[in-house]
Amino acid sequence: MKLKIKTGDTVKVIAGDHKGTEGKVMRVDREKNKAIIEGVNMVSKHEKPSAQNPQGGITKKEAPIHISNLALIDPKSGEATRVGFEERDGKKVRVSKKSGELI
């Protein structure tokens, strides 16, 4: 399945506990249809002491969010938009449904 969100995109959460928050996509899991957004959906993780973290303790990290709960931010207008695909100059490109601009 072709995903409309890629790593590095700026997205807005449109559903769930973190509705309305925006952030940059750090990683996309294509198999599970989930993405990790910078600074959104933070969870507390209990970690045992290790070589990297000799103290151990509770750390905060981002948890994945389902892609259906995310909307891409249009770079031109700064608003959430749907994404379509078009063929321009022989290449398949992503296009904003609101402004018609390339993403």
N, CA, C and O atoms as a printed pandas DataFrame, in Angstrom:
     atom_number atom_name residue_name chain_id  residue_number  x_coord  y_coord  z_coord
0              1         N          MET        A               1    0.838   -1.183    0.000
1              2        CA          MET        A               1    0.000    0.000    0.000
2              3         C          MET        A               1    0.885    1.249    0.000
3              4         O          MET        A               1    1.864    1.311    0.744
4              5         N          LYS        A               2    0.557    2.224   -0.810
5              6        CA          LYS        A               2    1.323    3.461   -0.906
6              7         C          LYS        A               2    0.886    4.397    0.208
7              8         O          LYS        A               2   -0.291    4.738    0.325
8              9         N          LEU        A               3    1.856    4.812    1.031
9             10        CA          LEU        A               3    1.564    5.744    2.113
10            11         C          LEU        A               3    1.746    7.170    1.611
11            12         O          LEU        A               3    2.594    7.437    0.760
12            13         N          LYS        A               4    0.944    8.081    2.144
13            14        CA          LYS        A               4    0.989    9.471    1.700
14            15         C          LYS        A               4    1.829   10.333    2.624
15            16         O          LYS        A               4    1.978   11.533    2.395
16            17         N          ILE        A               5    2.382    9.724    3.673
17            18        CA          ILE        A               5    3.221   10.443    4.618
18            19         C          ILE        A               5    4.615    9.830    4.591
19            20         O          ILE        A               5    4.770    8.609    4.619
20            21         N          LYS        A               6    5.630   10.693    4.536
21            22        CA          LYS        A               6    7.010   10.235    4.490
22            23         C          LYS        A               6    7.803   10.838    5.641
23            24         O          LYS        A               6    7.358   11.787    6.286
24            25         N          THR        A               7    8.977   10.278    5.891
25            26        CA          THR        A               7    9.870   10.800    6.914
26            27         C          THR        A               7   10.282   12.226    6.557
27            28         O          THR        A               7   10.644   12.509    5.415
28            29         N          GLY        A               8   10.223   13.117    7.542
29            30        CA          GLY        A               8   10.592   14.512    7.321
30            31         C          GLY        A               8    9.404   15.427    7.072
31            32         O          GLY        A               8    9.553   16.648    7.129
32            33         N          ASP        A               9    8.226   14.870    6.798
33            34        CA          ASP        A               9    7.025   15.687    6.580
34            35         C          ASP        A               9    6.571   16.311    7.900
35            36         O          ASP        A               9    6.834   15.775    8.977
36            37         N          THR        A              10    5.893   17.440    7.799
37            38        CA          THR        A              10    5.242   18.041    8.955
38            39         C          THR        A              10    3.773   17.643    8.911
39            40         O          THR        A              10    3.092   17.849    7.906
40            41         N          VAL        A              11    3.294   17.072   10.013
41            42        CA          VAL        A              11    1.924   16.567   10.053
42            43         C          VAL        A              11    1.181   17.144   11.259
43            44         O          VAL        A              11    1.783   17.665   12.198
44            45         N          LYS        A              12   -0.144   17.032   11.198
45            46        CA          LYS        A              12   -1.021   17.458   12.290
46            47         C          LYS        A              12   -1.842   16.249   12.722
47            48         O          LYS        A              12   -2.337   15.499   11.881
48            49         N          VAL        A              13   -1.986   16.061   14.029
49            50        CA          VAL        A              13   -2.799   14.971   14.557
50            51         C          VAL        A              13   -4.252   15.414   14.499
51            52         O          VAL        A              13   -4.613   16.449   15.060
52            53         N          ILE        A              14   -5.101   14.616   13.810
53            54        CA          ILE        A              14   -6.502   15.007   13.610
54            55         C          ILE        A              14   -7.473   14.203   14.461
55            56         O          ILE        A              14   -8.672   14.481   14.458
56            57         N          ALA        A              15   -6.965   13.195   15.201
57            58        CA          ALA        A              15   -7.846   12.390   16.053
58            59         C          ALA        A              15   -7.043   11.816   17.208
59            60         O          ALA        A              15   -5.837   11.598   17.091
60            61         N          GLY        A              16   -7.719   11.575   18.322
61            62        CA          GLY        A              16   -7.070   10.956   19.470
62            63         C          GLY        A              16   -6.750   11.950   20.570
63            64         O          GLY        A              16   -7.184   13.101   20.535
64            65         N          ASP        A              17   -5.984   11.486   21.549
65            66        CA          ASP        A              17   -5.656   12.301   22.724
66            67         C          ASP        A              17   -4.828   13.528   22.378
67            68         O          ASP        A              17   -4.915   14.540   23.073
68            69         N          HIS        A              18   -4.036   13.464   21.335
69            70        CA          HIS        A              18   -3.128   14.553   20.971
70            71         C          HIS        A              18   -3.638   15.356   19.778
71            72         O          HIS        A              18   -2.855   15.937   19.025
72            73         N          LYS        A              19   -4.959   15.381   19.616
73            74        CA          LYS        A              19   -5.583   16.088   18.493
74            75         C          LYS        A              19   -5.169   17.556   18.480
75            76         O          LYS        A              19   -5.199   18.234   19.508
76            77         N          GLY        A              20   -4.779   18.038   17.291
77            78        CA          GLY        A              20   -4.417   19.430   17.123
78            79         C          GLY        A              20   -2.932   19.709   17.209
79            80         O          GLY        A              20   -2.492   20.793   16.824
80            81         N          THR        A              21   -2.146   18.769   17.701
81            82        CA          THR        A              21   -0.706   19.001   17.814
82            83         C          THR        A              21   -0.013   18.722   16.486
83            84         O          THR        A              21   -0.452   17.875   15.708
84            85         N          GLU        A              22    1.075   19.446   16.237
85            86        CA          GLU        A              22    1.831   19.296   15.009
86            87         C          GLU        A              22    3.245   18.865   15.328
87            88         O          GLU        A              22    3.761   19.139   16.411
88            89         N          GLY        A              23    3.870   18.187   14.377
89            90        CA          GLY        A              23    5.245   17.755   14.562
90            91         C          GLY        A              23    5.818   17.190   13.286
91            92         O          GLY        A              23    5.120   17.034   12.284
92            93         N          LYS        A              24    7.096   16.885   13.339
93            94        CA          LYS        A              24    7.822   16.356   12.191
94            95         C          LYS        A              24    7.879   14.835   12.291
95            96         O          LYS        A              24    8.094   14.294   13.376
96            97         N          VAL        A              25    7.691   14.146   11.178
97            98        CA          VAL        A              25    7.717   12.691   11.154
98            99         C          VAL        A              25    9.163   12.224   11.273
99           100         O          VAL        A              25   10.014   12.579   10.457
100          101         N          MET        A              26    9.430   11.419   12.308
101          102        CA          MET        A              26   10.781   10.902   12.513
102          103         C          MET        A              26   10.966    9.551   11.828
103          104         O          MET        A              26   12.024    9.276   11.262
104          105         N          ARG        A              27    9.930    8.707   11.882
105          106        CA          ARG        A              27   10.038    7.371   11.300
106          107         C          ARG        A              27    8.645    6.878   10.911
107          108         O          ARG        A              27    7.656    7.207   11.566
108          109         N          VAL        A              28    8.577    6.081    9.830
109          110        CA          VAL        A              28    7.314    5.511    9.367
110          111         C          VAL        A              28    7.458    4.001    9.317
111          112         O          VAL        A              28    8.425    3.483    8.760
112          113         N          ASP        A              29    6.490    3.288    9.904
113          114        CA          ASP        A              29    6.459    1.825    9.854
114          115         C          ASP        A              29    5.394    1.421    8.841
115          116         O          ASP        A              29    4.198    1.476    9.128
116          117         N          ARG        A              30    5.838    1.016    7.658
117          118        CA          ARG        A              30    4.914    0.703    6.571
118          119         C          ARG        A              30    4.085   -0.545    6.843
119          120         O          ARG        A              30    2.941   -0.633    6.400
120          121         N          GLU        A              31    4.648   -1.513    7.569
121          122        CA          GLU        A              31    3.933   -2.762    7.830
122          123         C          GLU        A              31    2.766   -2.553    8.790
123          124         O          GLU        A              31    1.701   -3.145    8.617
124          125         N          LYS        A              32    2.969   -1.709    9.801
125          126        CA          LYS        A              32    1.928   -1.475   10.801
126          127         C          LYS        A              32    1.114   -0.223   10.523
127          128         O          LYS        A              32    0.176    0.067   11.265
128          129         N          ASN        A              33    1.449    0.544    9.458
129          130        CA          ASN        A              33    0.777    1.798    9.115
130          131         C          ASN        A              33    0.817    2.787   10.277
131          132         O          ASN        A              33   -0.192    3.411   10.608
132          133         N          LYS        A              34    1.988    2.924   10.890
133          134        CA          LYS        A              34    2.152    3.837   12.009
134          135         C          LYS        A              34    3.352    4.741   11.766
135          136         O          LYS        A              34    4.262    4.406   11.007
136          137         N          ALA        A              35    3.334    5.898   12.428
137          138        CA          ALA        A              35    4.435    6.850   12.311
138          139         C          ALA        A              35    4.778    7.377   13.695
139          140         O          ALA        A              35    3.922    7.451   14.576
140          141         N          ILE        A              36    6.054    7.745   13.876
141          142        CA          ILE        A              36    6.505    8.363   15.118
142          143         C          ILE        A              36    6.720    9.841   14.836
143          144         O          ILE        A              36    7.499   10.210   13.957
144          145         N          ILE        A              37    6.022   10.683   15.591
145          146        CA          ILE        A              37    6.051   12.131   15.394
146          147         C          ILE        A              37    6.851   12.753   16.533
147          148         O          ILE        A              37    6.672   12.396   17.698
148          149         N          GLU        A              38    7.732   13.687   16.188
149          150        CA          GLU        A              38    8.606   14.323   17.161
150          151         C          GLU        A              38    7.796   15.130   18.180
151          152         O          GLU        A              38    7.071   16.054   17.811
152          153         N          GLY        A              39    7.923   14.776   19.460
153          154        CA          GLY        A              39    7.277   15.509   20.543
154          155         C          GLY        A              39    5.801   15.228   20.740
155          156         O          GLY        A              39    5.153   15.914   21.530
156          157         N          VAL        A              40    5.247   14.242   20.049
157          158        CA          VAL        A              40    3.820   13.930   20.146
158          159         C          VAL        A              40    3.662   12.493   20.651
159          160         O          VAL        A              40    4.452   11.615   20.304
160          161         N          ASN        A              41    2.634   12.261   21.474
161          162        CA          ASN        A              41    2.321   10.936   22.019
162          163         C          ASN        A              41    3.483   10.415   22.867
163          164         O          ASN        A              41    3.954    9.294   22.676
164          165         N          MET        A              42    3.931   11.245   23.802
165          166        CA          MET        A              42    5.027   10.871   24.685
166          167         C          MET        A              42    4.540    9.878   25.738
167          168         O          MET        A              42    3.481   10.064   26.337
168          169         N          VAL        A              43    5.327    8.818   25.958
169          170        CA          VAL        A              43    5.012    7.810   26.966
170          171         C          VAL        A              43    6.211    7.663   27.895
171          172         O          VAL        A              43    7.346    7.940   27.507
172          173         N          SER        A              44    5.949    7.223   29.128
173          174        CA          SER        A              44    7.017    6.971   30.101
174          175         C          SER        A              44    7.469    5.533   29.964
175          176         O          SER        A              44    6.651    4.613   29.979
176          177         N          LYS        A              45    8.770    5.337   29.831
177          178        CA          LYS        A              45    9.331    3.999   29.662
178          179         C          LYS        A              45   10.269    3.718   30.832
179          180         O          LYS        A              45   11.185    4.496   31.099
180          181         N          HIS        A              46   10.041    2.612   31.525
181          182        CA          HIS        A              46   10.909    2.209   32.622
182          183         C          HIS        A              46   12.085    1.443   32.033
183          184         O          HIS        A              46   11.890    0.458   31.321
184          185         N          GLU        A              47   13.308    1.889   32.326
185          186        CA          GLU        A              47   14.487    1.259   31.754
186          187         C          GLU        A              47   15.403    0.739   32.854
187          188         O          GLU        A              47   15.634    1.403   33.865
188          189         N          LYS        A              48   15.916   -0.462   32.630
189          190        CA          LYS        A              48   16.898   -1.038   33.540
190          191         C          LYS        A              48   18.249   -0.363   33.315
191          192         O          LYS        A              48   18.508    0.143   32.223
192          193         N          PRO        A              49   19.098   -0.348   34.313
193          194        CA          PRO        A              49   20.435    0.188   34.099
194          195         C          PRO        A              49   21.195   -0.620   33.047
195          196         O          PRO        A              49   21.144   -1.850   33.039
196          197         N          SER        A              50   21.895    0.082   32.166
197          198        CA          SER        A              50   22.664   -0.574   31.106
198          199         C          SER        A              50   23.944    0.226   30.888
199          200         O          SER        A              50   24.204    1.202   31.591
200          201         N          ALA        A              51   24.738   -0.197   29.908
201          202        CA          ALA        A              51   25.988    0.506   29.611
202          203         C          ALA        A              51   25.709    1.924   29.102
203          204         O          ALA        A              51   26.422    2.860   29.463
204          205         N          GLN        A              52   24.685    2.089   28.273
205          206        CA          GLN        A              52   24.343    3.409   27.743
206          207         C          GLN        A              52   23.682    4.284   28.811
207          208         O          GLN        A              52   23.889    5.497   28.848
208          209         N          ASN        A              53   22.889    3.655   29.674
209          210        CA          ASN        A              53   22.163    4.386   30.707
210          211         C          ASN        A              53   22.443    3.719   32.057
211          212         O          ASN        A              53   21.620    2.938   32.536
212          213         N          PRO        A              54   23.607    4.019   32.686
213          214        CA          PRO        A              54   23.961    3.303   33.921
214          215         C          PRO        A              54   23.023    3.595   35.085
215          216         O          PRO        A              54   22.917    2.785   36.006
216          217         N          GLN        A              55   22.343    4.736   35.061
217          218        CA          GLN        A              55   21.436    5.098   36.148
218          219         C          GLN        A              55   20.113    4.340   36.046
219          220         O          GLN        A              55   19.520    3.988   37.066
220          221         N          GLY        A              56   19.641    4.084   34.799
221          222        CA          GLY        A              56   18.320    3.483   34.620
222          223         C          GLY        A              56   17.244    4.524   34.885
223          224         O          GLY        A              56   17.500    5.721   34.752
224          225         N          GLY        A              57   16.039    4.090   35.260
225          226        CA          GLY        A              57   14.977    5.019   35.638
226          227         C          GLY        A              57   13.897    5.132   34.589
227          228         O          GLY        A              57   13.757    4.270   33.721
228          229         N          ILE        A              58   13.132    6.207   34.679
229          230        CA          ILE        A              58   11.992    6.431   33.795
230          231         C          ILE        A              58   12.385    7.480   32.755
231          232         O          ILE        A              58   12.844    8.569   33.100
232          233         N          THR        A              59   12.200    7.142   31.492
233          234        CA          THR        A              59   12.502    8.077   30.400
234          235         C          THR        A              59   11.245    8.317   29.581
235          236         O          THR        A              59   10.351    7.472   29.528
236          237         N          LYS        A              60   11.188    9.472   28.947
237          238        CA          LYS        A              60   10.062    9.806   28.063
238          239         C          LYS        A              60   10.493    9.565   26.626
239          240         O          LYS        A              60   11.603    9.927   26.236
240          241         N          LYS        A              61    9.614    8.952   25.839
241          242        CA          LYS        A              61    9.892    8.752   24.421
242          243         C          LYS        A              61    8.595    8.770   23.632
243          244         O          LYS        A              61    7.509    8.608   24.188
244          245         N          GLU        A              62    8.727    8.973   22.315
245          246        CA          GLU        A              62    7.549    9.040   21.456
246          247         C          GLU        A              62    7.051    7.635   21.142
247          248         O          GLU        A              62    7.838    6.720   20.901
248          249         N          ALA        A              63    5.726    7.482   21.150
249          250        CA          ALA        A              63    5.099    6.219   20.767
250          251         C          ALA        A              63    4.477    6.402   19.382
251          252         O          ALA        A              63    4.132    7.522   19.006
252          253         N          PRO        A              64    4.330    5.304   18.612
253          254        CA          PRO        A              64    3.761    5.423   17.265
254          255         C          PRO        A              64    2.286    5.817   17.280
255          256         O          PRO        A              64    1.552    5.509   18.218
256          257         N          ILE        A              65    1.868    6.512   16.208
257          258        CA          ILE        A              65    0.476    6.912   15.991
258          259         C          ILE        A              65    0.051    6.339   14.642
259          260         O          ILE        A              65    0.836    6.322   13.693
260          261         N          HIS        A              66   -1.191    5.872   14.562
261          262        CA          HIS        A              66   -1.679    5.328   13.291
262          263         C          HIS        A              66   -1.773    6.442   12.247
263          264         O          HIS        A              66   -2.142    7.576   12.555
264          265         N          ILE        A              67   -1.432    6.091   11.011
265          266        CA          ILE        A              67   -1.363    7.089    9.939
266          267         C          ILE        A              67   -2.736    7.697    9.627
267          268         O          ILE        A              67   -2.815    8.826    9.143
268          269         N          SER        A              68   -3.808    6.960    9.901
269          270        CA          SER        A              68   -5.147    7.496    9.634
270          271         C          SER        A              68   -5.474    8.667   10.541
271          272         O          SER        A              68   -6.390    9.434   10.246
272          273         N          ASN        A              69   -4.743    8.823   11.645
273          274        CA          ASN        A              69   -4.975    9.925   12.580
274          275         C          ASN        A              69   -4.097   11.131   12.288
275          276         O          ASN        A              69   -4.051   12.065   13.088
276          277         N          LEU        A              70   -3.398   11.129   11.155
277          278        CA          LEU        A              70   -2.488   12.211   10.793
278          279         C          LEU        A              70   -2.919   12.850    9.482
279          280         O          LEU        A              70   -3.437   12.177    8.590
280          281         N          ALA        A              71   -2.697   14.162    9.374
281          282        CA          ALA        A              71   -2.940   14.883    8.124
282          283         C          ALA        A              71   -1.687   15.685    7.802
283          284         O          ALA        A              71   -1.095   16.309    8.684
284          285         N          LEU        A              72   -1.293   15.666    6.554
285          286        CA          LEU        A              72   -0.105   16.389    6.115
286          287         C          LEU        A              72   -0.369   17.891    6.137
287          288         O          LEU        A              72   -1.465   18.337    5.798
288          289         N          ILE        A              73    0.634   18.670    6.536
289          290        CA          ILE        A              73    0.526   20.131    6.535
290          291         C          ILE        A              73    0.981   20.639    5.170
291          292         O          ILE        A              73    2.071   20.310    4.703
292          293         N          ASP        A              74    0.127   21.446    4.539
293          294        CA          ASP        A              74    0.457   22.034    3.242
294          295         C          ASP        A              74    1.566   23.062    3.435
295          296         O          ASP        A              74    1.398   23.997    4.218
296          297         N          PRO        A              75    2.714   22.913    2.732
297          298        CA          PRO        A              75    3.815   23.854    2.945
298          299         C          PRO        A              75    3.474   25.288    2.547
299          300         O          PRO        A              75    4.068   26.229    3.073
300          301         N          LYS        A              76    2.533   25.467    1.633
301          302        CA          LYS        A              76    2.200   26.810    1.164
302          303         C          LYS        A              76    1.288   27.542    2.150
303          304         O          LYS        A              76    1.578   28.674    2.538
304          305         N          SER        A              77    0.182   26.899    2.560
305          306        CA          SER        A              77   -0.797   27.572    3.407
306          307         C          SER        A              77   -0.608   27.294    4.899
307          308         O          SER        A              77   -1.078   28.066    5.734
308          309         N          GLY        A              78    0.073   26.200    5.241
309          310        CA          GLY        A              78    0.263   25.861    6.643
310          311         C          GLY        A              78   -0.929   25.168    7.265
311          312         O          GLY        A              78   -0.980   25.011    8.485
312          313         N          GLU        A              79   -1.900   24.743    6.449
313          314        CA          GLU        A              79   -3.085   24.051    6.949
314          315         C          GLU        A              79   -3.011   22.571    6.592
315          316         O          GLU        A              79   -2.253   22.170    5.708
316          317         N          ALA        A              80   -3.808   21.765    7.292
317          318        CA          ALA        A              80   -3.873   20.331    7.000
318          319         C          ALA        A              80   -4.543   20.118    5.638
319          320         O          ALA        A              80   -5.508   20.802    5.297
320          321         N          THR        A              81   -4.023   19.174    4.875
321          322        CA          THR        A              81   -4.554   18.906    3.547
322          323         C          THR        A              81   -4.518   17.420    3.249
323          324         O          THR        A              81   -3.753   16.667    3.851
324          325         N          ARG        A              82   -5.352   17.015    2.316
325          326        CA          ARG        A              82   -5.291   15.653    1.811
326          327         C          ARG        A              82   -4.227   15.601    0.719
327          328         O          ARG        A              82   -3.809   16.636    0.199
328          329         N          VAL        A              83   -3.794   14.396    0.378
329          330        CA          VAL        A              83   -2.700   14.228   -0.572
330          331         C          VAL        A              83   -3.182   13.403   -1.756
331          332         O          VAL        A              83   -3.863   12.391   -1.589
332          333         N          GLY        A              84   -2.820   13.847   -2.952
333          334        CA          GLY        A              84   -3.097   13.089   -4.159
334          335         C          GLY        A              84   -1.798   12.845   -4.902
335          336         O          GLY        A              84   -0.763   13.429   -4.581
336          337         N          PHE        A              85   -1.864   11.976   -5.897
337          338        CA          PHE        A              85   -0.694   11.679   -6.712
338          339         C          PHE        A              85   -0.969   12.083   -8.148
339          340         O          PHE        A              85   -2.063   11.856   -8.665
340          341         N          GLU        A              86    0.025   12.681   -8.793
341          342        CA          GLU        A              86   -0.056   13.044  -10.204
342          343         C          GLU        A              86    1.254   12.678  -10.874
343          344         O          GLU        A              86    2.272   12.468  -10.215
344          345         N          GLU        A              87    1.209   12.607  -12.185
345          346        CA          GLU        A              87    2.434   12.365  -12.937
346          347         C          GLU        A              87    2.840   13.674  -13.600
347          348         O          GLU        A              87    2.125   14.190  -14.459
348          349         N          ARG        A              88    3.987   14.205  -13.199
349          350        CA          ARG        A              88    4.511   15.440  -13.773
350          351         C          ARG        A              88    5.928   15.191  -14.259
351          352         O          ARG        A              88    6.767   14.691  -13.509
352          353         N          ASP        A              89    6.193   15.535  -15.494
353          354        CA          ASP        A              89    7.514   15.332  -16.114
354          355         C          ASP        A              89    7.955   13.883  -16.025
355          356         O          ASP        A              89    9.136   13.597  -15.828
356          357         N          GLY        A              90    7.002   12.963  -16.170
357          358        CA          GLY        A              90    7.331   11.540  -16.158
358          359         C          GLY        A              90    7.575   10.958  -14.781
359          360         O          GLY        A              90    7.974    9.799  -14.674
360          361         N          LYS        A              91    7.348   11.726  -13.719
361          362        CA          LYS        A              91    7.539   11.239  -12.357
362          363         C          LYS        A              91    6.236   11.313  -11.598
363          364         O          LYS        A              91    5.438   12.229  -11.796
364          365         N          LYS        A              92    6.022   10.324  -10.708
365          366        CA          LYS        A              92    4.853   10.320   -9.843
366          367         C          LYS        A              92    5.169   11.173   -8.626
367          368         O          LYS        A              92    6.109   10.874   -7.890
368          369         N          VAL        A              93    4.390   12.241   -8.400
369          370        CA          VAL        A              93    4.662   13.178   -7.318
370          371         C          VAL        A              93    3.428   13.343   -6.437
371          372         O          VAL        A              93    2.303   13.088   -6.866
372          373         N          ARG        A              94    3.659   13.775   -5.199
373          374        CA          ARG        A              94    2.565   14.058   -4.275
374          375         C          ARG        A              94    2.110   15.495   -4.465
375          376         O          ARG        A              94    2.921   16.406   -4.629
376          377         N          VAL        A              95    0.780   15.681   -4.439
377          378        CA          VAL        A              95    0.193   16.995   -4.686
378          379         C          VAL        A              95   -0.820   17.293   -3.578
379          380         O          VAL        A              95   -1.574   16.412   -3.163
380          381         N          SER        A              96   -0.832   18.540   -3.104
381          382        CA          SER        A              96   -1.793   18.976   -2.097
382          383         C          SER        A              96   -3.158   19.134   -2.748
383          384         O          SER        A              96   -3.270   19.741   -3.813
384          385         N          LYS        A              97   -4.195   18.596   -2.120
385          386        CA          LYS        A              97   -5.554   18.715   -2.653
386          387         C          LYS        A              97   -6.102   20.128   -2.460
387          388         O          LYS        A              97   -6.956   20.562   -3.234
388          389         N          LYS        A              98   -5.627   20.861   -1.436
389          390        CA          LYS        A              98   -6.122   22.206   -1.177
390          391         C          LYS        A              98   -5.569   23.225   -2.149
391          392         O          LYS        A              98   -6.315   23.999   -2.749
392          393         N          SER        A              99   -4.229   23.220   -2.303
393          394        CA          SER        A              99   -3.603   24.269   -3.114
394          395         C          SER        A              99   -3.170   23.780   -4.481
395          396         O          SER        A              99   -2.921   24.602   -5.363
396          397         N          GLY        A             100   -3.068   22.474   -4.696
397          398        CA          GLY        A             100   -2.612   21.939   -5.972
398          399         C          GLY        A             100   -1.105   22.004   -6.137
399          400         O          GLY        A             100   -0.586   21.684   -7.206
400          401         N          GLU        A             101   -0.386   22.420   -5.078
401          402        CA          GLU        A             101    1.073   22.540   -5.131
402          403         C          GLU        A             101    1.747   21.200   -4.875
403          404         O          GLU        A             101    1.186   20.309   -4.238
404          405         N          LEU        A             102    2.970   21.083   -5.392
405          406        CA          LEU        A             102    3.778   19.897   -5.105
406          407         C          LEU        A             102    4.176   19.887   -3.648
407          408         O          LEU        A             102    4.378   20.935   -3.035
408          409         N          ILE        A             103    4.287   18.690   -3.099
409          410        CA          ILE        A             103    4.713   18.545   -1.699
410          411         C          ILE        A             103    6.147   18.050   -1.710
411          412         O          ILE        A             103    6.737   17.847   -0.649
